[in-house]
Amino acid sequence: MAQDVSALFKPLKVKGKTFRNRIVMPPMVVSRDLAGADGREWYGRHAKGGVALVIVEATGVVEFGSRLAAHNLKLLVEAVHDGGALAAIQLYPGAFGQSVGPGQLGKREIGDLVGRYRTAAEICAAAGFDGIEPHGAHGFLLNQFFSPEQNIRSDEYGGGIEGRMRLALEIVEAVRPAAQGAGMLILYRHTPVGKGYGIEESLSLAAALVKAGVDILDMSPSSDKAPGDRAEPFMRLGVPVIAVNELDRVDRALEALRLNRATLVAVGRGLIADPDWALKVRAGRFEEIVRCTGCDNCFGDLDAGRPVGCVEWK
């Protein structure tokens, strides 16, 4: 009997945006030139593979207004739209790879960072993006501000949870006017269990983010115990939730959706190995899927500064 994959292919509407299914390409850094043909070809090709939403890789807010402008990003957005998918972009604090902690930023630098997010949102809106996603996960700067182990500030940006989530909320409030003016969704990526905090504190942050204007919560990652388990608590907040972690395994993706642990599922390295993963799943061509083997060669490319590829490509 053929596997019923219909749960993966139900359309979803979020504030006027139609997701053609429940499959997301998450923001994986693959070292493509977003202002050039290489970036357009990479992301356009993945859109044609059948996903509903393409989230472009983490991009430093310092690049907007210099290397990245509305006119060249518009071409990237058009390539994704031509493939039938919605286009979002993840906004990284500072320059990607930059190592700065909460204790190294004065209030002036924090204000400058918030201002850069505002500028990036305005440029993304002018380029026609459907969404923007501040990167608050995986131990990077915004996540460090939230962590009581990494944020030992004693001013209004540290201390209790209200102080530790202040920067994230200020960024969301800064990007909201441009997003709302352009009908652009605001996503926020957060790691639900991190250094010194757990689900309950993350729920407090997520509720405040939703109140501030976040439309989609991107929870990364879930644990290995059950697909979407760490995304599930956030479903109670009334906005769509994205889950990730080995969801290129169709049974795991279906479980996360059917048990209401997530609204959308992100397929990461599985889409690097096979951009047509979604099309093949929909058609029941499971035996034709090029599988990610977890060899981590893609991370080797990333560490070496090369455009990310896959050893499974023939």
ABEGO torsion letter per residue (X at the ends): XBBBAAAAABBBBBGGBBBABABBBBBBBAGBBAABAAAAAAAAAAAAAGBABBBBBBBBAAABGBABBAAAAAAAAAAAAAAGBBBBBBBBBEBBGBBBBAAABBAAAAAAAAAAAAAAAAAAAAAGBABBBBBABGGBAAAAAABAAABABABAABEBAAAAAAAAAAAAAAAAAAAAAAGBBBBBBBBABBBGBBAAAAAAAAAAAAAAGBABBBBOBBBAABBGAAAAAAAAAGBBBBBBEGAABAAAAAAAAAAGABABBBBBAAAAABAAAAAAAAAGBAAABBBBAGAGAAAAAAAAGBBBBBAABX
